[in-house]
Amino acid sequence: MLKALAQDLSSGQGADLLRAARRAYTLAFVTVAAPGLPLGALYLLTRPMPTPPAGIVGLVVVALALACAALYLARRAARDPLLPPRRTALSAAMQAGTAPAVPFLLGCATFSQPAVTGGLWMLAAVLYALAWRLIAGWMRPAGVGKANSGP
């Protein structure tokens, strides 16, 4: 996956840069989310008490708030006029990877309640698809947004 990412980056073509950004996005999501599976399984071994309904609502609110913050910061990174398009695209994509990872990780902490885990993972899937689509809108062609030094 990293070799394909490097090839897409070196191409410099718009479609290749988008593909590289989406690969970086997926890699960032997996890197953040994957540790939640064994940690959630270990936590399940402690036989945690069920999360009350108010706690579940709180988890969803926290997941949405943190995911929205991650997407906002990724959007800001994508619009940084001082960085080259390749760098902004990758930076924004990697930051966006945390948006679906947050509800995924919270879902891992609720393995003792499969319905809650499923709901949080569905939210993660929706956020993953949303960010995947947003990445294309964050792309800009080379030369756009760079500071002009001429008069």
C-alpha positions as CSV (number, residue, x, y, z in Angstrom):
1,M,0.0,0.0,0.0
2,L,2.9,2.4,0.8
3,K,4.5,1.7,-2.5
4,A,1.3,2.5,-4.4
5,L,1.0,5.6,-2.3
6,A,4.5,6.8,-3.2
7,Q,3.9,6.1,-6.9
8,D,0.6,8.1,-6.9
9,L,2.4,11.0,-5.2
10,S,5.3,11.0,-7.6
11,S,3.0,11.1,-10.6
12,G,1.6,14.6,-9.8
13,Q,-1.6,14.0,-11.8
14,G,-4.9,15.0,-10.2
15,A,-6.4,11.6,-10.2
16,D,-3.2,10.0,-8.8
17,L,-3.0,12.7,-6.1
18,L,-6.6,12.0,-5.1
19,R,-5.9,8.3,-5.0
20,A,-2.8,8.9,-2.8
21,A,-4.8,11.1,-0.5
22,R,-7.5,8.5,-0.1
23,R,-4.9,5.8,0.5
24,A,-3.3,8.0,3.2
25,Y,-6.8,8.5,4.7
26,T,-7.4,4.8,4.9
27,L,-4.0,4.2,6.3
28,A,-4.5,6.9,9.0
29,F,-7.9,5.4,9.9
30,V,-6.5,1.9,10.2
31,T,-3.6,3.1,12.2
32,V,-5.8,4.9,14.8
33,A,-8.6,2.4,14.9
34,A,-6.9,-1.0,14.8
35,P,-5.6,-0.9,18.4
36,G,-9.2,-0.5,19.6
37,L,-10.0,-4.1,18.7
38,P,-7.5,-5.9,21.1
39,L,-8.0,-3.2,23.7
40,G,-11.7,-3.6,23.6
41,A,-11.4,-7.3,23.9
42,L,-9.2,-7.0,26.9
43,Y,-11.6,-4.6,28.5
44,L,-14.4,-7.1,27.8
45,L,-12.6,-9.6,29.9
46,T,-13.1,-7.3,32.9
47,R,-16.8,-7.8,32.6
48,P,-17.7,-4.1,32.5
49,M,-21.1,-2.9,33.7
50,P,-23.5,-2.0,30.9
51,T,-23.4,1.6,29.9
52,P,-26.7,3.4,30.9
53,P,-28.8,5.1,28.2
54,A,-27.6,8.5,29.3
55,G,-24.0,7.3,28.9
56,I,-24.7,6.0,25.4
57,V,-26.1,9.3,24.4
58,G,-23.0,10.9,25.8
59,L,-20.8,8.6,23.8
60,V,-22.6,9.4,20.6
61,V,-22.4,13.2,21.3
62,V,-18.7,13.0,22.1
63,A,-18.1,10.9,19.0
64,L,-19.9,13.3,16.8
65,A,-18.3,16.4,18.4
66,L,-14.8,15.0,18.0
67,A,-15.4,13.7,14.5
68,C,-16.7,17.1,13.5
69,A,-13.7,18.8,15.0
70,A,-11.4,16.4,13.1
71,L,-13.2,17.2,9.8
72,Y,-13.1,20.9,10.5
73,L,-9.3,20.8,11.1
74,A,-8.8,18.6,8.1
75,R,-10.7,21.1,6.0
76,R,-8.5,23.9,7.3
77,A,-5.4,22.0,6.5
78,A,-6.6,21.4,3.0
79,R,-7.0,25.2,2.5
80,D,-3.6,26.2,3.7
81,P,-2.3,28.5,1.0
82,L,1.3,28.3,2.1
83,L,1.8,24.6,1.5
84,P,2.0,22.8,-1.9
85,P,-1.1,20.9,-3.1
86,R,0.5,17.4,-2.5
87,R,1.3,18.3,1.1
88,T,-2.1,19.8,1.9
89,A,-3.9,16.9,0.3
90,L,-2.0,14.3,2.4
91,S,-2.2,16.3,5.6
92,A,-5.9,16.9,5.3
93,A,-6.6,13.3,4.4
94,M,-4.6,11.9,7.3
95,Q,-6.3,14.3,9.7
96,A,-9.7,13.3,8.3
97,G,-8.8,9.6,9.2
98,T,-9.4,10.4,12.8
99,A,-13.1,11.4,12.2
100,P,-14.4,7.9,11.7
101,A,-11.8,6.4,14.1
102,V,-13.3,8.1,17.1
103,P,-16.7,6.4,17.1
104,F,-15.0,3.1,16.0
105,L,-12.8,3.3,19.1
106,L,-15.7,4.2,21.4
107,G,-17.5,1.2,19.9
108,C,-14.6,-1.0,20.9
109,A,-15.1,0.1,24.5
110,T,-18.7,-1.1,24.4
111,F,-18.1,-4.8,23.2
112,S,-20.3,-5.9,26.2
113,Q,-23.3,-4.2,24.5
114,P,-23.3,-5.4,20.9
115,A,-26.1,-3.1,19.8
116,V,-24.2,0.0,21.1
117,T,-21.0,-1.2,19.4
118,G,-22.9,-1.8,16.2
119,G,-24.5,1.7,16.3
120,L,-21.2,3.4,16.9
121,W,-19.5,1.4,14.2
122,M,-22.4,2.4,11.8
123,L,-21.7,6.0,12.7
124,A,-18.0,5.4,12.0
125,A,-18.9,3.9,8.6
126,V,-21.1,6.9,7.7
127,L,-18.3,9.3,8.8
128,Y,-15.8,7.3,6.8
129,A,-17.9,7.5,3.6
130,L,-18.5,11.3,4.2
131,A,-14.8,12.1,4.7
132,W,-13.9,9.9,1.6
133,R,-16.2,12.1,-0.5
134,L,-15.0,15.3,1.1
135,I,-11.3,14.6,0.2
136,A,-12.1,15.0,-3.5
137,G,-13.4,18.5,-2.8
138,W,-10.3,19.4,-0.8
139,M,-8.0,18.8,-3.8
140,R,-6.6,21.7,-5.6
141,P,-4.5,21.8,-8.8
142,A,-0.8,22.6,-8.6
143,G,0.0,26.3,-8.5
144,V,-3.4,27.2,-7.0
145,G,-3.1,28.9,-3.6
146,K,0.6,29.5,-3.6
147,A,1.7,33.0,-2.6
148,N,2.7,35.0,-5.6
149,S,6.0,36.9,-5.2
150,G,5.7,39.0,-8.3
151,P,4.3,42.6,-8.5
